[in-house]
Amino acid sequence: MKVRTLNSLVLVAFAMIGLAVASAWATTPKKSTPAPAVAAAATSSSGAAQDDTMRLEGEKRFRANCARCHAAPPKFPPRMMGTIVRHMRVRSLITDEEMRLILRYMTE
Amino acid sequence: MDNTLKFARTKATGVLLLGLLLSSAVMYCQSEAPIPVMTGSVGYFTKVTEGQVQNIPSIDSLLLVPIGDKWLIEAKSDFSHTWGNQQGGGEYGSSSSYGLAYAQVDYIANRYMTVVAGRFIQPFGIYTERLAPNWIRSLQATPLTVPITSGSALGGMLRGGFPLGTTKINFDYAVYFSANNTNHILATDRSTGGRIGFFVPALRLEVGASFEQLLQEDRSHYVGGHLVWQPYSVPLTVRAEVVRSSGFYGNGYWIEGAYRLSQVPQLRRLELVGRAQQFFAARVSPTASSDVLDSVGKDTNQADFGINYYLRSDLRIATSYGRHFSLNDNSNQWVVGLTYRFVMPLGPKGSPR
């Protein structure tokens, strides 16, 4: 009886793994999905203008802060840039707001 | 408990753990959380000073490990090897040098403060903390004022930067305490000090002041000032530092200008650099010990000129010429070399937005 219960537990565990993998696969952004186009259509013009403003502000903060010490680096993927910007926040004492704007600019 | 039951229980536990591990790994791969990064630079330089030729390959590596939203572990090591002959010719010899520049844990407590613990670079002026890596420095020759202060610290530090009200001025600060450490790789002095700075984004002007009090040996103190200015109208960067010391080493200053020829399409990868500096040796007490006397320099003036060529943003050819003037020791210093900065992800790096 107990063996049967444990076997059921094993099945449940396998089901959990399958569910995790399936959910991961389902939530992974697909390149073929025209998500940017859909998002762009859904975005209002005021939202786009705000995005532009933030991008310009990010670029301005990047040039004012980072270029004081070194040449402009290339843009890196978001998860790398998150680490690099956190390092630069501690090293060169950029403010919290500047860190967020620069991170946004460098990952777009 | 019979063996079949025991085996089934072990199997179930194993599969459950595997499931948890796998789902955690999948979630980590999909998240937007920052990943560990290995960065640093490699360089190869040939230096000629008073007929002495030195070839110096070097590598600096910096490991950055973020943990959660608020923590960061940073560890930087450096290694270089020097092949060279004796001054004025003679046989070639070689030597290596290596060290741990810093190994620190940072905790971003809030938007105003970060707590740092471990071995870190002393917050004095701008050169050692921000401009020293060979892929960043405009001229490879280190300013004469840099060895005056302790350089590294082992202990704790509070630092941060935030805007001052609505005045559009950013304020930054760092205060630290360091313990004495006599290990030959990790040597630090018992000292305390700090730095404050103001940055005006509208003018791209930064000014600041630093202080260090040595709490051992001659208990000397050091004060310094720094300036960085990047006018909007021209691609020019002006940097300067001044250091005054009450100890055996002396006082000095340097001022440097770097002009990127970005306005000329054919020459936009070129950067012209010039630096002037003066060092005034301290008057040493006649009763000072011989090792102190040996470490004290002479009044020195130095002028350096350099040309850097950026093959890419991370790959640069650096050349410079310097003239060193001090009592009975005038000399030329030539440097030519290459620097490359690398950045490597140590995990799934995500895709651009």
Chai-1 contact restraints between the chains, C-beta under 6 A:
chainA,res_idxA,chainB,res_idxB,connection_type,confidence,min_distance_angstrom,max_distance_angstrom,comment,restraint_id
A,K2,B,L5,contact,1.0,0.0,6.0,A-B,restraint_1
A,V3,B,T4,contact,1.0,0.0,6.0,A-B,restraint_2
A,V3,B,L5,contact,1.0,0.0,6.0,A-B,restraint_3
A,V3,B,A8,contact,1.0,0.0,6.0,A-B,restraint_4
A,L6,B,A8,contact,1.0,0.0,6.0,A-B,restraint_5
A,L6,B,R9,contact,1.0,0.0,6.0,A-B,restraint_6
A,L6,B,A12,contact,1.0,0.0,6.0,A-B,restraint_7
A,L9,B,A12,contact,1.0,0.0,6.0,A-B,restraint_8
A,V10,B,A12,contact,1.0,0.0,6.0,A-B,restraint_9
A,V10,B,V15,contact,1.0,0.0,6.0,A-B,restraint_10
A,A13,B,V15,contact,1.0,0.0,6.0,A-B,restraint_11
A,A13,B,L16,contact,1.0,0.0,6.0,A-B,restraint_12
A,A13,B,G19,contact,1.0,0.0,6.0,A-B,restraint_13
A,M16,B,G19,contact,1.0,0.0,6.0,A-B,restraint_14
A,I17,B,G19,contact,1.0,0.0,6.0,A-B,restraint_15
A,I17,B,L22,contact,1.0,0.0,6.0,A-B,restraint_16
A,A20,B,S23,contact,1.0,0.0,6.0,A-B,restraint_17
A,A20,B,V26,contact,1.0,0.0,6.0,A-B,restraint_18
A,A24,B,V26,contact,1.0,0.0,6.0,A-B,restraint_19
A,A24,B,Q30,contact,1.0,0.0,6.0,A-B,restraint_20
A,A64,B,P201,contact,1.0,0.0,6.0,A-B,restraint_21
A,A64,B,R204,contact,1.0,0.0,6.0,A-B,restraint_22
A,R68,B,V228,contact,1.0,0.0,6.0,A-B,restraint_23
A,C69,B,R130,contact,1.0,0.0,6.0,A-B,restraint_24
A,C69,B,I136,contact,1.0,0.0,6.0,A-B,restraint_25
A,H70,B,I136,contact,1.0,0.0,6.0,A-B,restraint_26
A,A71,B,S313,contact,1.0,0.0,6.0,A-B,restraint_27
A,P73,B,S313,contact,1.0,0.0,6.0,A-B,restraint_28
A,P74,B,S313,contact,1.0,0.0,6.0,A-B,restraint_29
A,P77,B,K349,contact,1.0,0.0,6.0,A-B,restraint_30
A,P77,B,G350,contact,1.0,0.0,6.0,A-B,restraint_31
A,P78,B,G350,contact,1.0,0.0,6.0,A-B,restraint_32
A,R79,B,P34,contact,1.0,0.0,6.0,A-B,restraint_33
A,R79,B,I35,contact,1.0,0.0,6.0,A-B,restraint_34
A,R79,B,K349,contact,1.0,0.0,6.0,A-B,restraint_35
A,R79,B,G350,contact,1.0,0.0,6.0,A-B,restraint_36
A,M80,B,V37,contact,1.0,0.0,6.0,A-B,restraint_37
A,M80,B,P345,contact,1.0,0.0,6.0,A-B,restraint_38
A,M80,B,K349,contact,1.0,0.0,6.0,A-B,restraint_39
A,G82,B,P34,contact,1.0,0.0,6.0,A-B,restraint_40
A,T83,B,P34,contact,1.0,0.0,6.0,A-B,restraint_41
A,T83,B,V37,contact,1.0,0.0,6.0,A-B,restraint_42
A,T83,B,L64,contact,1.0,0.0,6.0,A-B,restraint_43
A,T83,B,P66,contact,1.0,0.0,6.0,A-B,restraint_44
A,R86,B,P66,contact,1.0,0.0,6.0,A-B,restraint_45
A,R86,B,L72,contact,1.0,0.0,6.0,A-B,restraint_46
A,H87,B,L64,contact,1.0,0.0,6.0,A-B,restraint_47
A,V90,B,D106,contact,1.0,0.0,6.0,A-B,restraint_48
A,V90,B,T114,contact,1.0,0.0,6.0,A-B,restraint_49
A,S92,B,R130,contact,1.0,0.0,6.0,A-B,restraint_50
A,L93,B,G161,contact,1.0,0.0,6.0,A-B,restraint_51
A,L93,B,D172,contact,1.0,0.0,6.0,A-B,restraint_52
A,T95,B,G161,contact,1.0,0.0,6.0,A-B,restraint_53
A,T95,B,F162,contact,1.0,0.0,6.0,A-B,restraint_54
A,T95,B,P163,contact,1.0,0.0,6.0,A-B,restraint_55
A,T95,B,N170,contact,1.0,0.0,6.0,A-B,restraint_56
A,D96,B,R111,contact,1.0,0.0,6.0,A-B,restraint_57
A,T107,B,R353,contact,1.0,0.0,6.0,A-B,restraint_58
A,E108,B,R353,contact,1.0,0.0,6.0,A-B,restraint_59
